[in-house]
């Protein structure tokens, strides 16, 4: 595969959207990291409270290295929070911690989309790994069918990102609903919402990027076929 001007039609918008989403989440998180909550509750305490309210006393919360590396590990059944969130007593820390606790509640309540996403992760990884080689081999061997199979396999990546959206949006919605019970005032709740919405845009950007890559590959294969 070679790079052409046509690729820029798909790559440039994807790059712009991705960079914007990353800037948005980092700047919003940084802004509200300096806004301390009145009740002084930490991210750890917020997540612990939400878990306990939902009968999930068995879910531990651990520290993890890095920044914005917070996540819920469904296999280990543990929430991992970065130091800035775990020990942070800011609006950002509470919002992020509540979001990750929301993921744990999703699994506990058997929220269907989160199980679908988990189930297709292995297949998505395989499809992502072999799609490009199949496209290249198909073109080299003048096999449009093989190249198209590679494109179809890459569509699995788009599907994964599409399913991720409701999972992340739902976790944020759960987090927002619990904020009043954590003792946050109206201004703090508004700030936490902004942090969560900014974070959600990274998943929208990921879907957009996957879709642009899919269209780029499809266009490339079709264009190559017409040359022959």
C-alpha positions, 0 to 999 in steps of 0.5 A: 500500500502506498500513500496518496493524496486521496488518503488525506481526505480521510486521514486529515479529518481523523487526525484533527478530530482525534487531536481536538478530543485529546486536547479537550479531555486534557484541558478540561481535566486539568481545569477541574483538577484545580477545583477542590470539592467542598466536602473534600472527598477523594476519588477513592472515597467517591468510587468506594461509596458508589460501589458500596451503595450498589452492594459491590463491597467485594470490588477493590480499588487500586492505584495504577501508574500514569495519568488518565490511566483509570479503568475498570478491569472486569477480568480481575474485578478491580477498579484501578485509579491513577494517583491524581484521581485516587488521592485527588479531592477535585471535581475531576477526580470525583467525576472520573472515579464515579465513571469507573465505578459506573463500569463496575455497576454495569457488569454487576447489573449485566448491562448488555452492551458491556458484555457484547463489547467484552465478547468481541474484543478477541475477534476485534484484535484478530481482525485488526491484526490480519486485515491490512496483510490480507489487503496487501496480499490481495492487491499483490496477487491481483485478488480483489476478493482477498482484498475485500475480505481484509476490508470487511474484517477491518469493519469489525474495528468500526463495530467495536468502537460503535458498541463502545459508545453506549457503554461509555455514555451509560457509565457516565450517565450512571456517574452523573446520577450518583454525584448528588449522593456524594455530597457535591454541590450544583457547581461541582456537579456541572464541572464533573459533567463537563469532565465526563463529556470531554472524556466521552468525546475521545470515544466519539473520535475513536469511532470517527477515526475507525470509520475514516480508516475503513472508508480509506481502505475501501476506497483504496481497494476499489481504486486499485481494482479499477486500474487493472 
